[in-house]
Amino acid sequence: MKPLYIFIFLFSLTISSFAQDFGLPNYMTEDEKKIGNNYESLPQVSFFPPATPVRTMAEWEELDGIIITWTSYTVLLRQIVDAAQEEGKVWIICSDSNSVKSYLTSGGVPLTNCVFYITSFNSVWCRDYGPWCVYSIAGDTLGLVDLKYNRPRPLDDVIPGYLAAKWGYPLYQTISGRDSLAHTGGNFMVDGFGTSFRSRLTEIENPWWNTAHIDSILFRYCGIQIGRSISMTVLPYDGIHHIDMHMKLLDEETLMIGQYPTGIADGPQIELNIQYIQNNYMNCYGRPYKIVRIPMPPSPGGQYPPNSSYYTYTNSVIINKTVLVPIYGFALDAQALQIYRTNMPGYNVIGYDCNVSIGASGAIHCITKEIGTTNPVLIKHARLMNTTDTVNNYVVTANIKNKYGIDSASVYWTIDTTQGYTKLNMTSSGGQNWTASIPHQSNGKSVFYYIKAKTSNGKYFSKPITAPRGNWRFYIGATGISQNGNSVPEKFELYQNYPNPFNPVTIISFDIPMENHVTLKIYDITGREIKTILNGIFKAGSYKVDFDGANLSSGVYFYRIEYDGINIVKKMLMVK
């Protein structure tokens, strides 16, 4: 292996070149390319990994707040501060707090949860150089990990050390010797349970290490389990190769994937990467990942990369119960926001115009970094799936932990959210495991539920974090419905029944491009409802449903499907 000690920055040289250069893009400038990663950061606290095993916090876990760096794109930053301080603190790294306060208040933004840190920096892209929050497995002690920034911007690179000193948290740095690892924040996504996703940019930017050594560093510093550091081929047209430009984890089971029209831009390689994941990895519960597609929009002129900026909707940030999503004034914006709302029930989803920053290869995720709470409650639960079981109760199991211990836990469930929830006390079965059983239901029912825990020091926490507005749901499916294949349809479609005319059985087929609530009903020619065939949550896919009209007389009937607020009606003919 090549030695890492190729070049050590002289701060006097670098500061004169880069300090306070507020216009730096997310990609590397031509001058920076001459330096690249052939440098060694100046140590701040420790060269050593955590002494005991840790796990890296997922973005959807409970946060104390976020950090931003006040430089470029101040209109967008002001909007982020306004929304984020409703969910927690906003630590604002800046060079002059008075001017920032004045700008915020002049825009009607209160300073309720803002904390201002005056220090030096190079750029706005704190996602890439900011600290990663890790918790010790044994005691949930919060620490910060400083992964070496993959840009020669030394003032940015020392921000994690500055924050660790301010907050009194332990700091662990991958910046020196055999533990030196350049690994940008936009190319690192974690599920909170030892799995991470990244592109092979990490291997490209650390050519002196093989993948096994990279995985070893991520295991010791971040708790990413060996064999669970999922590394994908870089995309041909994404110049920075950060996966947050085309991908997002919505929770530990769900991958949101940017989708191009067939054969366009990075679409083919994205699909190959997702197929690689599906062929080789299960989620932390041993089940296939749920894939949610979201469009990658073209430029106003209809162009896609490499002939336009890298417009994306996946570069969003989750801040407790709020999701901030980049939009651009495109017709596709409304669809993208609806996809978030459908797949993240209960969240406050807000879109902000990111035209000002997208040309520099970044949006909202790139300019924010979440900071976890010091007293987390971790609930690990494999959500219940659709079932045909109408006899046995539905067992809810969860592993729940907190450093003060769990005093009690409950499952809240209902088949009609407008009527409220029924509480079931969970029983401790040892090893931080808790169990309760939802009563069995008849065919055609949907069950909605969530879990709520109380710690021994009096803290309450629910999962999903948005409960009771947000919840998990599963459907008690009738017989006679089947899903065809594993492909994901590109659009919602209802097909003509076959055979038609029919006597007495016919097949109704439909496609749905993402998981959502579906109803399928039969009406007679007067508009009177005859039968509800489906009423529940279904995964993305192509479906066939058997309809038996043995009890109907000859005549014209209609079948109507509703999905994501859209209704389609078709006519069919029964002939006896």
Buried (B, 14 or more C-beta within 10 A) or exposed (E): EEEBEEEEBEEEEBBEBBBEBBEBBBBBBEEBEEBBBBBBBBBBBBBEBBEEBBBBBBBBBBBBBBBBBBBBBBEBBBBBBBBBBBBBBBBBBBBEBEEBBEBBEEEEBEBEBBBBBEBBBBBBBBBBBBBBBBBBBEEBBBBBBBBBBBBBBBBBBBBBBBBBEEBEBBBBBBBBEBBBBBBBBBBBBBBBBBBBBBBBBBBEBBEBBEEEBBBBBBBBBBBBBEEBBBBBEBBEBBBBBBBBBBBBBBBBBBBBBBBBEEEBBBBBBBBEBBEBBBEEBEBBEEEEBBBBBBBBBBBEEEEBBEEBBBBBBBBBBBBBBBBBBBBBEBEBBEBBBBBBBBBBBBBBBBBBBBBEBBBBBBBBBBBBBBBBBBBBBBBBBBBBEBBEEBEEEBEBBBBBBBBBEBBBBBBBBBBEEEEEBEEBEBEEEEEBBBBBBBEBBEEBBBBBBBBBBBBEEEBEBBBBBBBBEBBBBBBBBBEEBEEEEEEBBEEBBBBEBEEBEBBEEBBBBBBBBBBBBBBBBBBBEEEEEBBEBBBBBBBBBBBBBBBEBEEBEEEEBBBBBBBBEEEBEBEBBBEE
